[in-house]
């Protein structure tokens, strides 16, 4: 079980209405983040021809930026769950978001296709904790009867 976060009430004597409002607010922000992360994974594909021109490489060479993100995302997701059990879900979600945001910004500094692929790889690694840990956090924060609706909203946010 994840460690309690003092920013979001988890103790038994907390006001249940306040606790639910805090959980819903957190969920809203995480749904937005999940939608942006999902978009980030796929929005780059239409840009490949233009990026090939910018970096003066073939579309196949610059095209590696898509699987670089996806493979790092898939591999990173395997480790965030274990880390969140040890350090807390919210702590690992914040770390994942921070890595994602910083590496996304750093992709703008790429001078070569290899640098762009490197930053996309790290961006995927950063992004890989948010959505899986949000699924787990839903299980931690919401009663069983509300989990299906929250998961549905999260998937809707990811699909846009």
C-alpha positions as CSV (number, residue, x, y, z in Angstrom):
1,X,0.0,0.0,0.0
2,X,1.3,3.5,-0.8
3,X,2.4,5.8,1.9
4,X,-0.1,8.5,3.0
5,X,0.5,11.9,1.5
6,X,-0.1,14.9,3.9
7,X,-1.3,17.0,0.9
8,X,-4.3,14.6,0.4
9,X,-6.1,13.4,3.5
10,X,-6.1,9.6,4.0
11,X,-6.6,9.2,7.7
12,X,-9.8,7.7,9.1
13,X,-11.1,10.7,11.0
14,X,-10.9,13.0,7.9
15,X,-14.0,14.7,6.6
16,X,-15.2,12.2,4.0
17,X,-16.7,14.9,1.7
18,X,-13.4,16.9,1.9
19,X,-11.4,13.8,1.2
20,X,-13.5,12.9,-1.8
21,X,-13.2,16.5,-3.2
22,X,-9.5,16.3,-2.8
23,X,-9.3,12.9,-4.5
24,X,-11.6,14.1,-7.4
25,X,-9.4,17.2,-7.9
26,X,-6.2,15.1,-8.0
27,X,-7.9,12.7,-10.4
28,X,-8.9,15.6,-12.7
29,X,-5.3,16.7,-12.9
30,X,-4.0,13.2,-13.5
31,X,-6.6,12.7,-16.2
32,X,-5.4,15.8,-18.0
33,X,-1.8,14.6,-17.6
34,X,-2.7,11.1,-18.9
35,X,-4.3,12.7,-22.0
36,X,-1.2,14.8,-22.7
37,X,1.1,11.8,-22.3
38,X,-1.0,9.7,-24.6
39,X,-1.1,12.5,-27.2
40,X,2.7,12.9,-26.9
41,X,3.2,9.3,-27.8
42,X,1.3,9.6,-31.1
43,X,1.4,13.3,-32.2
44,X,5.0,13.0,-33.4
45,X,4.3,10.5,-36.2
46,X,2.8,13.1,-38.6
47,X,5.9,15.3,-38.1
48,X,8.4,12.7,-39.3
49,X,8.6,14.0,-42.9
50,X,9.3,17.5,-41.7
51,X,11.7,16.4,-39.0
52,X,13.6,14.4,-41.6
53,X,14.0,17.6,-43.6
54,X,15.1,19.6,-40.6
55,X,17.7,17.1,-39.5
56,X,18.7,16.2,-43.1
57,X,18.2,12.5,-42.6
58,X,15.9,9.8,-44.0
59,X,12.3,9.4,-42.7
60,X,13.4,5.9,-41.6
61,X,16.2,7.3,-39.5
62,X,14.2,10.0,-37.8
63,X,11.3,7.6,-37.5
64,X,13.1,5.9,-34.7
65,X,11.8,8.6,-32.4
66,X,8.3,6.8,-32.2
67,X,9.5,3.4,-31.1
68,X,12.2,5.0,-28.8
69,X,9.4,6.7,-26.9
70,X,7.1,3.6,-26.9
71,X,9.8,1.0,-26.0
72,X,11.1,3.2,-23.1
73,X,7.4,3.7,-22.0
74,X,6.8,-0.1,-22.0
75,X,10.0,-0.9,-20.1
76,X,9.8,2.0,-17.6
77,X,6.2,1.0,-16.6
78,X,7.6,-2.3,-15.3
79,X,9.6,-0.6,-12.7
80,X,7.4,2.3,-11.5
81,X,4.9,-0.1,-9.8
82,X,7.6,-1.6,-7.6
83,X,9.1,1.8,-6.9
84,X,5.6,3.2,-6.0
85,X,5.0,0.4,-3.5
86,X,8.2,1.5,-1.8
87,X,8.2,5.3,-2.1
88,X,4.4,6.0,-2.5
89,X,2.3,6.3,-5.6
90,X,2.0,10.1,-5.5
91,X,5.7,10.6,-5.1
92,X,6.5,8.4,-8.1
93,X,3.7,10.0,-10.2
94,X,5.3,13.4,-9.5
95,X,8.8,12.2,-10.4
96,X,7.5,10.6,-13.6
97,X,5.7,13.9,-14.5
98,X,8.8,15.9,-13.8
99,X,11.0,13.7,-16.0
100,X,8.4,13.8,-18.7
101,X,8.1,17.6,-18.7
102,X,11.8,18.2,-18.5
103,X,12.7,15.8,-21.3
104,X,9.8,17.0,-23.5
105,X,11.3,20.5,-23.2
106,X,14.8,19.2,-23.9
107,X,13.6,17.6,-27.2
108,X,13.5,21.2,-28.5
109,X,17.3,21.4,-28.0
110,X,18.1,18.5,-30.3
111,X,20.6,19.3,-33.0
112,X,20.7,15.9,-34.6
113,X,18.3,13.0,-35.2
114,X,20.3,10.9,-32.6
115,X,19.8,13.6,-30.0
116,X,16.1,13.8,-30.8
117,X,15.8,10.0,-30.4
118,X,17.7,10.2,-27.1
119,X,15.4,12.8,-25.7
120,X,12.3,10.9,-26.9
121,X,13.6,7.8,-25.2
122,X,14.0,9.6,-21.9
123,X,10.6,11.3,-22.4
124,X,9.0,7.9,-22.8
125,X,10.8,6.7,-19.7
126,X,9.5,9.6,-17.7
127,X,5.9,9.3,-19.0
128,X,5.7,5.6,-18.3
129,X,4.8,6.0,-14.6
130,X,1.9,8.4,-14.8
131,X,-0.9,6.3,-16.4
132,X,-0.1,2.9,-14.8
133,X,0.3,4.5,-11.3
134,X,-2.9,6.5,-11.8
135,X,-4.7,3.2,-12.3
136,X,-3.3,2.0,-9.0
137,X,-4.0,5.3,-7.3
138,X,-7.7,5.0,-8.4
139,X,-7.8,1.7,-6.5
140,X,-6.2,3.3,-3.5
141,X,-8.3,6.4,-3.3
142,X,-11.8,5.5,-4.5
143,X,-14.4,3.0,-3.3
144,X,-14.9,-0.1,-5.4
145,X,-18.3,1.2,-6.7
146,X,-16.6,4.4,-8.1
147,X,-13.5,2.9,-9.7
148,X,-15.2,1.8,-13.0
149,X,-16.4,5.4,-13.6
150,X,-13.0,6.8,-12.8
151,X,-11.2,4.4,-15.1
152,X,-13.7,5.2,-17.9
153,X,-13.0,8.9,-17.5
154,X,-9.3,8.3,-17.5
155,X,-9.6,6.3,-20.8
156,X,-11.8,9.1,-22.2
157,X,-9.1,11.6,-21.3
158,X,-6.4,9.5,-23.1
159,X,-8.5,9.1,-26.2
160,X,-9.2,12.9,-26.4
